[in-house]
Amino acid sequence: MRIIPAIDIIEGKCVRLSKGDYDTKKIYNENPLEVAKAYEAHGIDYLHLVDLDGAKSKHIVNHQILEEIASKTSLKIDFGGGLKSDDDLRIAFESGANQITGGSIAVKDRDTFTNWLKHFGAQKIILGADAMNEKIAVSGWQEESTEELIPFIKEYQNEGVSYVICTDISKDGMLQGPSFELYQRILNECEDIKLIASGGISTYDELPRLAEMGCEGTIIGKAVYENKISLKQLEKFILEFAKN
């Protein structure tokens, strides 16, 4: 299972929200590159970079931060937030994204999202399936759609999606543990899915449990910032996982 720390960006700074609420914004570091380099120094290869300004304004905003991290570290970056057009996607990839995550666009503009899948392939395009009460949320989680979570994932599997990031919004930033039961159901019902668990990770012991369930990766945010899980512990997990 890949360990994928998250850096969420508002106005160029590393922040975390609780349950996606912009009013709960807490700034943890004013230098995203510094945070990214700390992850890299502890043996981490991946980064989930979220443009929260972009998610709110519905177009890419913080691509310069993406470019800086991509050019000054060797991290493989999955970038999301506000990617709504072919031009947004071009900017993201030209700025150094290894993969992109499409959430709102997969609900609101299926043709564009499926064209991205066909053009770039399933290795490059991740489906963002973020849900509240198992209904997909869009527009930086400011809106709930009528899309049911598991059928939504299955529909896109039929279109060729293999990577899915699923965040249970009720857990996100709350440090109360992830939605193990929900992830198990997704893994059981969506055959061969590469599921990246996100939201609520709070202790080191949750990581092996997610790995044993069959999650392909897990995104960790506030737990690192709040010192609930140390970078040394993540390094240890990566080394132990590599041995197995």
N, C-alpha and C positions, 0 to 999 in steps of 0.2 A: 504494500500500500504506500502510495506516495504521500509525503508530508508537504503540504502546500500552504505556507503562511500567506495571510491576506494583508495587503496595504490598501486602505480605502482613502481616497483623496477628496478633500474639499479645500478650495482656494490654495492648492499646492501643499497642504499639510496632511499628515497622517492622522486620521480620526477614526473613532468607532461610534456607531449609533446603537441604540437598543431597539429591537423589533423594527428596524428600518425607519424610525422616527427621527427626522432631521433636527427636531427641537431638543433631542437628547445628545446632540453632538458633543464629544469630548476629544480634545486635541491631545495626542500622545507624543508627537514629535513633529517639528517643523521642517525636518529634512528627510524626505522619503528615501533618498539614496543612502543615507547613513543607516537607516533601518534595513534596507535591502542588503547592504554590505555585511551587516551583522549576521543576517540569515546565511549568506554565502559562506562566511567565515566558520560557521558551525556545520558545514557539510550539506546544507540544503541546496537543492538544484532547481527548485520550482518556486514560482511566485504567482499569486492571484492578485492582480492590480485592478482596482475598481474606481472608475471615474464617477464619483457621486454627483459632481457638478454636471457631468454629461448626462447622467440618468435623469436628472431633473430638467435639464434644458433640451433634451431629446436630440442632441448631436454631440460628437466627441469634443471635449474641452481640454483635458489634461494630457494631450499626446506628447508634450515636451518632457513631462516627467517620465512617461513611458520610454521615450527616446534616451533620456539621460541614464536611466537604470539599465536599459538594454545595452547601451554602449559602454557602460562602466562596470558591469558585472557580467558573469556568464550564466545568470539565471535564465531559465526558460519561462517566459512570462505569458500567462493567460490574461487577456485584457478584456474588460467588459464595462458597460455603463454608457448609454447614449448612442450606441451604434445602430443607426437607423437607415443608412443609405450606403450605396456602393462606394461613395466618396469617403464616408466615415471608415469603412472597412479598409480601403486603400491606405488611408492615413495611418491606421492602427498597424497594419502589416509593414508599411514603409518605416514606421517609427520603432519597429523591432519586436512586435508581438509575435510569439511563437504559435499561439492559438488565440481565438477570440470567443467570447461567450455572448450569445444572443438570447435575451429573455423576452422583453416586451415585443420586439419585432416578430418573434416566432408566434405571438398571439395576434398581433395587429396587422402584420404584413407577411403572411405565410409564403406568398410567391417569392418575395425577395429573399427570405431566409432559406427556402428550399433551393433557390438558385445559387446561393452562397455554398450550400452543401454540395451541389453538383459541380460547381466550378472549383472549389478549393479542397473538397474531400472531407470525410468524417474525422480525419486526424487533426484538422485545423479549426473546425467549427464545433463548439460545445453548445449544447442546449441548456439554457438556464431555466430550470423548472422550480421556481421559488413559490412557496404556497403558504397561505393562511387558511386553516381549516380545510386543507386539501383542495383549495381552489387557487389556481395560478394568479399571482399578483404581478402587476405591471407598473411601468412609469416610476421606477425607483421605489417600488412597493407602495406607492401612494394610492393605487387603485386595485381593486379585486375584480378579476374577470369571472366569467361563468365556466371557464375551462376546469374540468376535474383533473387532478394531478396525474394519476396513473394512466387513464385513457390518453391524456395529452402526450405523455412520454411514449406510449405505444404507437400512437399515430406517427410521431416523428421517427421512431425506429423503422417504421415501414418506409420512410423517406430516406433512410440511410444513416440516421444519427447513431453514433455509438457512445459518445461521451455525454454525460448529463451531470450537471451540478444541481443538487437539490438542497435548498435551504428551507427548513421549517421556520418561518418568520417569527412564530411565537417563542422560539428558542433563541433566536439570534441575539447575541450580545448579552444574554441573561446569565451565562455561566452556571446553568442548571443541568447540564448534560444534553447530549443530542437525542434525536428522535429515533432510537434504535428500532422500535417496532415498525415505524413507517419505512425506514430504509430496508428492513428485512422483507416487508411486503413488496416493495419496489423490486428488490433483487429476485424474489420468488416469481413475480408476475411479469417482469420485463426481461425475458431471456437474453443472456449475453450482453447486458448493458454494462458499460463501464461507469459505475456510479461513484461520484465524488460527493461525500457527505459534508455538509456545511451547516454551521449554526449550533451554538450551545456547548461546544467542546469546552470542558472545564478542568479535567484532570488527566494525568498521564495514562491512568488505567483504562480510560475510554478508548485509547488508540489501538491497543492490541485487540480489543473487543470488536471494533469496526473492521480491523484487518481480517479477523477470523470469520466475520460475517460475509466477507467477499467484496467490501468496498475497494474500488480501484485507487482512491485517494481521499484525503480529508483536508479541508480548509480550516486553518486555525487562526483566529484573530485576537479577540480581547484576552483570551487565556494567557497569551504570551505577554501582552502589554501589562496585564495586571499581575504578572509573576505567579500565575497558577500553574503554568507549565514553563519550565526553563528551557533556554536554547540548548543547554547541555543535555537535558532529557531528550529533546528532539534528536540531537546528534546521536545519542545512545540508541534510540529507537531505529534510526536509519542504519546504523552499523549492525545492529542485531538482525534487522530485516534483511540486510544485504548478505549476512552469513547464512540465512535460511534459504 
